[in-house]
């Protein structure tokens, strides 16, 4: 079930992605599942919140992480996505996933923390991005972006600019 923060982030992201051909989970498009091989239950790896399409092909996958952004969770998201070969949006026909970019959009509050202790999450995510970029290219992912999203106008513009690179 989608939480309140996740839903708000998804709705704001959908607005920010207005100029892109997109499919969104949790809505009329249906769940966006990714599989290794044929899209059957035993090959299911994960799901994502958005896919951006170019000429009908999956170009960008976007996963929102609004709370749990531990290295274990982020690495699991990256690896599960990189092992994928097919993406299915709702009841649509499977699409091949190849040379795609994964955007992991993280909630600023979860990243920065709210307690008195300093959060090490920003440094951990930079390290993960650096280490994983060296490994990409063997699976379906060609690029990885981890984007801090505070849901303000500046972030919308920055996200659009970064997405246009791909």
N, C-alpha and C positions, 0 to 999 in steps of 0.2 A: 504494500500500500504506500502511496506517495504521501510524504509528510508535508506540512505547511510550508516550511522553508524551501524544500525541494520544488514544490509546486510554484511558489513565487519566483524562484530562480528560473525555472523552465519557462514560465510565461514571459518574463523579462527577456530571456534569451531569444525566445521565439520572435518577439518584437524586434530585437537587435538584428536578427537574421532575415528580416523582411525582404531584402533584395535577392536572397539566395533560393534556389529550388531545394526545398527541404521536406523531410518527413519527420514527424514528432511522435514520440511515444506518449502514453497516458491520455491520448485523445482519439479522434475519429480514425486516424491512421492505424491505430492498434500498436501493440508491443513491437519493438524492433529487436529481434533476436539475431544472434550471430552463432554460426556453426562451423565446425571443421568437417568438411565433406558434405554429404547430403543432409538436407535440413530435416532430420528425424530426431526425436527426443534424446536418443543416446549420444548424438553428436553435438548437442547444445553446449555452448561454452559460457555465454553471457548475454547481456542485452545492453543497449545504449539508449540515450535519451533523444538524440537527433542523428539523422544522416543528411548530408548535403550531397546533391547529385549533380553530375555534369554529363550531359548526353546520355542520361539513363544509368550511368555507372556511379558506384559509391566512391565519392572523392574524399569526404571528410566524415568521421564519426565523432560525435560529441557525447561525453559522459559527464554528468553533473555529480560532484561530490560535495554535499552540503554539511556533513557532520564528521563521519569517520574518514579522516585523511591520513591514517597511519601509513608508514612505508609499506607494510604488508598489504594493505588494501589497495594502495595505488599501484604497487608492482603487480598484484593479482589482476587488476583491471588492464594494465598494459599487456601482460603476457597472454591473458585470455583473448584479448582482442587481436594480438599479433598472430595467434594460432588460427584465427578464423580464415575461412575461404568463401563463405556464403553469408549473406545478410537477407533476412526476410522481414518485411514490414507488414504487419497484420496478416492478411490473407493473400498478399501480392505474390507474384512469382519470385523465386530466389534471384538475388543479384550477386555477381562475383565481387569479392573484396580483394583488390590487388593494388599495390602502390598507393595506399590510402594514408591519410593523416589522422591521427587521434588527438583530439583536443580534450583534455581533462580540465573542466572548469571547477575551481574550488571556491568555496565560500570564504570571503575574507575573514569573517569572525572565527570560523573554525581554524583557519590558518594562523591567525595571530594569537588566539587564545584569549581568555578573559580573566584569568587568575593573576596572582602576584608573581608566579613563576614565569620566567621567560620561555616562550614557545620556541622549540627548535625545528618546527615544521617547515618554515621557509627554507632553511639550510638543507634539511632532509630532501625536500622536493627538488631543489637545485641539483643536489647530488644524484638523485634518481634520474633526472632528465639527462644529465651529463653521461652517466653510466649506460643508460638505455639507448641513447643516440648512437653509441658505438656499436650496439648489437642489432639495431634495426636493419632491415633489408633481407633477412632470411625468411621472414614471414610475410604477412600481407601489409604490414606498416612500413612506410617509407619515412614518415616524419612523426614527431611527437611534440606537442605543445602542452604545457601546464599553465593555465591562465587563472590568475586571481581575479575574482569577480565581486565587486562591491556594490554592483547594481546602480551605479550612478552614470550620468551622461558620458563622462570621460571614458568609463569602461566600455560602454556600448560602441563608441567610436574606435577605441583601440582594438576591440574584438573584431569589428568589421574589417579594419585595416589588416590585421593579422590573418584573417580568413582569406582575404583577397590574394595573399601571397601564394596560396595553394590552388 
